[in-house]
Amino acid sequence: MAQVTFAKALQRHVDCPPATIEADTLRGVFDGYFAQFPAARTYVLDEHGAVRRHIAVFVAGELIADRGGLADGVDADDDVHVFQALSGGAT
């Protein structure tokens, strides 16, 4: 089962403790996670079910490719990390 972990910066804003979820896609992992912790859903996903712009999601250390459909594969021993994305630029 995949281990889902949210960055501490996100944990200050919403109830999102670590959890173990059984699923083979990121969509399945998130569906299982948000069934347990529904307040986290609207912080991570937009009204269309896509990952919000200010959120970065990594599966097994790789940035996800499908921010809309969440079809990225998840193996049983993968870690899923959810971070607040940083933005900015040169001054």
N, C-alpha and C positions, 0 to 999 in steps of 0.2 A: 504494500500500500504506500502511496506517495505521502511524504511529509510536507505539509503546507506551513510556511512560516512567513509572517509579516514583519517588516522592519519596525524597530521600536518607535521611529518617528510616526508611523501610522497607528501604532497601538495607543498613542497618546490621544488620538482623535476618535477612535472607534474600537468597539470590542472585537478583537481579532486574535485570539490566542492561537498558538500552534495546534495543529490537528493532523491526524492521519486519515486519509481518504482513499478509498478504492475506486479507481476509474482508469480508463485507458486513453482519455483525451483531456486536455485542459478544461474544456467545457464540462465534462463529467466531474472533474475534480472541483471546479468552482460550484457546480450545482450541489454537490454533496456538502461542500464547506458552508455555502450560504444557507443551506437547509438548517444547519446547526447554529450559524451566526448570521442571521438575516440583516442585521444593521450594517455589516461590512459590504453587502452587495452594492448599494448605491454609491458607496465611496470608491469602489473598484471599477464597476461597470456603469456605462451610460444607459440611457433609456432604450437603446437598441441592443443592449447586451454586449457591446464592445468594450474593451479595456479603455478607460478614460486616458486622456492625453497626459495627465500628471502622474500616471502609474506606469511602472516598469515591472514586467513579469519575466522571470527566468525559470526554465525547466532544465534540471541537470546542468546548471551553469551556463546555459545558452539563452540569449534573449529570444522570446517567442517570435514566430514569423507571422502568425495569424491573429492579429489583435481584434478582428471582427468576429470571425467564426469560432475562434478558440479551438481549432481542429488539431493543434500541435499534439503529438503523441506523448503519453506519459507512461513510463515503465513503473513497475511495482516498487522498485527501490529508488526512484527519483525523488529529489528534493524540488519543491516548487517554492520560490522566493518571490515575495511581492514587496516592491520598494516604491517610495515616492520618487518620481523622476525629477531630476534637476535640470534646469534650463538656464540659459544665460549666454553671454557672448563677450567678445573682446570690447574693451572700452577705448 
